[in-house]
């Protein structure tokens, strides 16, 4: 069974907030959990957060995780002109590649017009994870040119549901099962003026539930992948 744990590293709950509690409190907790569970994850950073918190980028890399791009400052590509979106993507890689190799991308809000695949390819990207099966994408893992699309399986709030409910959802997901969450979900957000689904079970309860999810898949004998590792596996099929 193929499973991926990924994180979209951004300021708190865009577009509602501009704070960075997720970076200051949530991301260190997540890295501690990944170390405890011996899981390698993919962390899609906005370049803005990488610039503001370089020590966390370095920790991600030093602990063996994959660094990916989540655009420059969480710009939604479906709200920009093509040229504006292209510039934002390229700026993000310029910043992030000062820390190390970056070959994966995820668009903010999982809104990714197909014309941007060629921008990713031109910028040396191997893997995209901007499509989502829960948003209607049905093509599965697929190459667009030389860029491998590995879609997200479900929205991040699912992993904060009570385990007895979310377990049923996990059973029905197709492989590879790609989960994502945000560092701000792992700090208490219950008092913030944001959507209810962004507030419930945030904080330590979210950490506990993510740990339960990882333990569940480990008992099932799953292999945990980074985005780069997916390319290594599915790329063989293309070359073959």
Secondary structure as UniProt FT lines:
FT   STRAND          2..9
FT   TURN            12..16
FT   HELIX           22..26
FT   HELIX           27..37
FT   STRAND          42..45
FT   HELIX           47..52
FT   HELIX           54..62
FT   TURN            63..64
FT   STRAND          66..69
FT   TURN            71..73
FT   HELIX           77..79
FT   HELIX           82..96
FT   TURN            97..99
FT   STRAND          104..105
FT   HELIX           108..110
FT   HELIX           114..116
FT   HELIX           117..122
FT   TURN            123..124
FT   STRAND          127..128
FT   HELIX           133..135
FT   STRAND          142..144
FT   TURN            145..146
FT   STRAND          147..149
FT   HELIX           156..160
FT   HELIX           163..171
FT   STRAND          177..181
FT   HELIX           183..186
FT   TURN            190..191
FT   HELIX           196..198
FT   TURN            199..201
FT   HELIX           204..219
FT   TURN            220..221
FT   STRAND          223..224
FT   HELIX           227..239
//
